[in-house]
Amino acid sequence: MEPLTGLKAILHSKRANIYYLEHCRVMQKDGRVLYLTEAKRENQYWNIPIANTTCIMLGTGTSITQAAMRMLASAGVLVGFCGGDATPLFMGAEIEWLSPQSEYRPTEYVQGWLSWWFDEAKRLQAAKALQLARLDYIVQVWRSDRELAQQGFADGMEEAFARHRQQIPLQTATSHLLQLEARLTKALYRHAAEVSSYGGFVREHEAGDRANTFLNHGNYLAYGLAATVCWVLGIPHGFAVMHGKTRRGALVFDIADLVKDALVLPMAFICAREGASAQEFRQETLELFTRHKALDFMFAQVKQMALSFGGAENLDQMKAQNSGEDIP
């Protein structure tokens, strides 16, 4: 589908909005996409600036019209159906999105990604690069963000971060890298619980306490950003480097991991301690995403990975094959 004319083009990495909507109807009216809420005395319409939106999550009690979907697709906005508070995200039983269909996405990134993805050694190399980038982002955010620094999130973690950085290059299999990642994440949970005075925390996805609920909620927001990156760059969700290759959404998990621990984890514990509502947690987390340019960071890392690990000669060869040129 060709993009709608008249819309100001904004790069996905620069778009400011993620929407979670519930108990409303999304529709097209007078050339705009709106959502309608029913009040006691009158219905209220609210505009969605689709050219500046990355994804929309439709929660409990929502519906959307065909005309609205057409405009959202033309503007490159991903739409997902989810449960209350944005969790879980539905489409069958896996992470999946209603992706805009476009013939005009770039091809060099998927070609570059596939030029090395089938080589297990290069896939492991890419996974290590992903983990190093994730660690660098945690350190940078926790040190530079005034609120997180005041809360003490960066205090006392230098040794753990340094040890983890040394261990990443030494791993000889993806399974070992996943185990190393799990140990760091447990240490981050323990540290966050201590810093925020959130006693007795145990990470359980089905638990109903505020910290676990906010972690689930914030992670799904990160999945929305990651799905946007995959779609814009034209890389299918199944070509993961860390999570299981047979899971259709695995690459979404890989990319979301770049920012989850740096941004979602501390905000979940801070908001849980302060008794924040789900909406307040969403607003704080999305503001943190924007402040630290999470989507920009995700795009930059995935683009670099796509074009780095296969070697320039492999990418040049694939481009020559596609153009019909002779390959030297």
Secondary structure as UniProt FT lines:
FT   TURN            5..6
FT   HELIX           12..14
FT   STRAND          17..21
FT   STRAND          24..29
FT   TURN            30..31
FT   STRAND          32..38
FT   STRAND          43..48
FT   HELIX           50..52
FT   STRAND          53..58
FT   TURN            60..61
FT   STRAND          62..64
FT   HELIX           66..74
FT   TURN            75..76
FT   STRAND          78..82
FT   HELIX           84..86
FT   STRAND          89..90
FT   TURN            92..93
FT   HELIX           108..117
FT   HELIX           120..144
FT   HELIX           146..151
FT   TURN            152..156
FT   HELIX           158..167
FT   HELIX           168..170
FT   HELIX           174..195
FT   TURN            196..197
FT   TURN            199..200
FT   TURN            205..206
FT   HELIX           210..233
FT   TURN            237..238
FT   TURN            245..246
FT   TURN            248..249
FT   HELIX           250..259
FT   HELIX           260..264
FT   HELIX           265..273
FT   TURN            274..275
FT   HELIX           278..291
FT   TURN            292..293
FT   HELIX           294..308
FT   TURN            309..310
FT   HELIX           312..323
//
